[in-house]
């Protein structure tokens, strides 16, 4: 898959644009491999999570985006930056094949494995992530987005102006070796291990940033590459 025509421009304007609205810090971007296939797996409570993960990743990302967003003027923009439409109402073979094409080309795929905005604690992760990781051999980088909103926030409930937001990238991991069989039980086991790693990263990100207890002045400095 060739580089999306609008991805470079979107990356150049993404960080300064988002920082004009919110006080955003990104941590651990050095954990994202700069080459080869990789899957970013982020928690999801707010509409802002996608743009934040996209902008602050140190390499272009092809994100899963619900099919309903690909309408009107948004359609050529989303496709131009390489995003992949997802039909959430049924098994989406086209999305799987598009995602594998991205990964086989050595690119970065971004997913919200919970499927939609919700609790943001990785309590419900769909097996599609495990299947893609096993079939492609791509490592998964867990991402925690903290401070974007209350759990289950709607599209209209964006973070308050100048809100403090942390985007924390964790260490890459492989959920399981691909034996070629990819039975339902093997994918389910891999998905369980993914939930454990994503949940552990979320807790570590909360500890690292002190989102629950530490005052803002005690938060660590942002990654130098942010």
C-alpha positions in Angstrom: 0.0 0.0 0.0 1.4 3.4 -1.0 1.7 6.2 1.4 -1.7 8.1 1.7 -1.4 11.4 -0.2 -2.7 13.5 2.7 -0.9 11.7 5.6 2.2 13.9 5.7 0.2 17.1 5.7 -2.1 15.8 8.4 0.8 14.9 10.6 2.4 18.3 10.2 -0.7 20.2 11.3 -2.1 17.7 13.7 0.0 18.3 16.8 0.0 22.2 16.8 -3.8 22.2 16.0 -4.7 19.8 18.8 -2.4 21.7 21.2 -4.2 24.9 20.4 -7.3 23.4 22.0 -5.8 21.2 24.8 -2.7 20.8 26.8 -1.5 17.5 25.4 1.6 15.5 26.4 2.7 12.3 24.8 4.8 9.8 26.6 6.6 6.7 25.4 6.6 7.5 21.7 10.0 5.8 21.5 8.1 2.5 22.1 6.6 2.7 18.6 8.8 0.9 16.1 9.7 3.4 13.3 9.7 0.7 10.7 7.9 -2.5 9.9 4.3 -3.5 10.6 2.8 -2.5 14.0 -0.7 -2.2 15.5 -1.6 0.6 17.9 -4.4 -0.5 20.3 -5.9 2.3 22.2 -8.6 2.7 24.8 -11.6 4.7 23.7 -14.0 7.0 25.7 -14.2 10.1 23.6 -14.3 11.2 19.9 -11.0 13.1 20.5 -9.1 9.9 21.1 -8.6 9.0 17.4 -7.2 12.4 16.3 -4.9 12.4 19.4 -3.5 8.9 18.8 -3.1 9.7 15.1 -1.3 13.0 15.5 1.1 12.1 18.3 2.2 8.8 16.9 5.8 9.2 15.4 4.7 7.6 12.1 1.6 7.7 9.9 -1.3 5.5 11.0 -4.1 3.9 9.1 -7.0 3.9 11.5 -10.2 1.9 11.7 -13.1 4.4 11.4 -16.8 3.5 11.4 -18.4 3.4 8.0 -20.9 6.1 8.8 -18.1 8.7 8.9 -17.3 8.2 5.2 -19.9 10.6 3.9 -19.8 14.0 2.2 -16.6 16.0 2.4 -15.2 13.7 5.1 -15.1 10.7 2.7 -12.1 11.9 0.5 -10.3 13.3 3.6 -10.5 10.1 5.6 -9.5 8.0 2.6 -6.8 10.5 1.7 -5.0 10.0 5.1 -5.4 6.2 4.7 -8.2 5.4 7.2 -10.1 2.2 6.8 -14.0 2.1 6.9 -15.4 -0.4 9.4 -18.9 -1.9 9.2 -19.7 -2.5 12.9 -23.0 -4.3 12.3 -21.5 -7.4 10.8 -18.4 -9.4 10.1 -16.4 -7.1 7.9 -14.1 -9.2 5.6 -13.2 -6.1 3.6 -11.9 -4.3 6.7 -9.8 -7.4 7.6 -8.3 -7.6 4.2 -7.6 -3.9 4.0 -5.9 -4.1 7.5 -3.7 -7.0 6.4 -2.7 -5.1 3.3 -1.6 -2.2 5.5 0.4 -4.5 7.8 2.0 -6.6 5.0 3.2 -3.3 3.4 5.1 -2.6 6.7 2.8 0.2 7.8 1.1 1.1 11.1 -2.5 0.2 11.8 -4.5 2.0 14.6 -7.5 0.3 16.2 -9.8 0.8 19.2 -10.3 -2.9 20.1 -13.3 -2.2 22.2 -15.1 -1.4 19.0 -16.7 1.9 20.0 -16.6 4.6 22.7 -17.3 3.0 26.1 -15.7 2.4 29.4 -12.2 2.8 28.0 -10.8 0.2 30.3 -10.3 -2.6 27.7 -13.0 -4.7 29.5 -14.5 -5.7 26.1 -11.9 -6.4 23.4 -13.1 -8.0 20.2 -11.1 -11.0 18.8 -10.4 -9.2 15.5 -7.3 -7.6 17.0 -5.9 -11.0 18.0 -6.6 -12.5 14.6 -4.8 -9.6 12.8 -1.8 -9.8 15.1 -1.5 -13.5 14.7 -1.9 -13.6 11.0 0.3 -10.6 10.2 3.0 -11.2 12.9 2.8 -7.5 13.8 3.5 -6.4 17.4 0.9 -4.6 19.3 1.7 -1.2 21.0 -0.8 -0.4 23.8 -1.9 3.2 24.0 -3.7 4.9 26.9 -5.4 8.2 26.3 -6.2 9.8 29.7 -8.2 13.0 30.3 -10.3 13.1 27.2 -13.6 12.8 28.9 -16.0 10.8 31.1 -16.6 7.2 30.3 -19.0 6.7 27.4 -18.7 10.4 26.4 -20.7 11.2 23.3 -19.3 12.9 20.1 -20.5 16.2 21.5 -18.7 15.9 24.8 -15.2 16.9 23.7 -12.7 17.7 26.4 -12.9 21.2 27.8 -10.8 23.9 26.3 -7.2 23.7 27.6 -7.9 20.4 29.3 -4.9 18.4 30.3 -4.6 15.2 28.2 -1.9 12.4 28.3 -1.3 10.0 25.5 0.9 7.2 26.7 2.5 4.6 24.4 3.6 1.3 25.9 6.1 -1.4 25.0 5.3 -3.5 21.9 4.3 -7.2 22.5 3.3 -10.2 20.5 0.2 -12.0 21.8 1.1 -15.4 20.4 3.0 -17.0 17.7 1.1 -17.8 14.5 1.0 -21.6 14.1 -1.0 -21.3 10.9 -4.1 -22.9 12.4 -5.7 -19.8 14.0 -8.5 -21.9 15.6 -11.2 -20.1 17.5 -9.7 -21.2 20.8 -6.2 -20.1 19.8 -7.6 -16.6 18.8 -9.6 -16.5 22.0 -6.6 -17.3 24.1 -4.5 -14.7 22.3 -7.3 -12.1 22.8 -7.3 -12.9 26.6 -3.5 -12.2 26.7 -4.0 -9.0 24.8 -6.6 -7.8 27.3 -4.2 -8.5 30.1 -1.4 -6.5 28.5 -3.6 -3.6 27.5 -5.2 -3.4 31.0 -1.7 -3.6 32.6 -0.5 -0.7 30.4 -3.6 1.4 31.3 -2.9 1.0 35.0 0.8 1.7 34.4 -0.1 4.9 32.4 -2.4 6.0 35.3 0.5 5.4 37.8 3.0 7.2 35.5 0.9 10.3 34.9 -0.6 10.4 38.4 -4.0 11.1 36.7 -5.9 9.9 39.8 -3.9 11.5 42.6 -0.8 13.6 41.7 -1.2 17.3 41.0 -0.5 18.6 37.5 2.9 20.0 38.5 4.1 16.5 39.4 3.4 15.0 36.0 6.5 13.8 34.0 7.8 15.8 31.1 6.6 14.9 27.6 8.6 12.6 25.4 11.2 14.7 23.5 9.9 13.5 20.1 6.3 14.6 20.8 
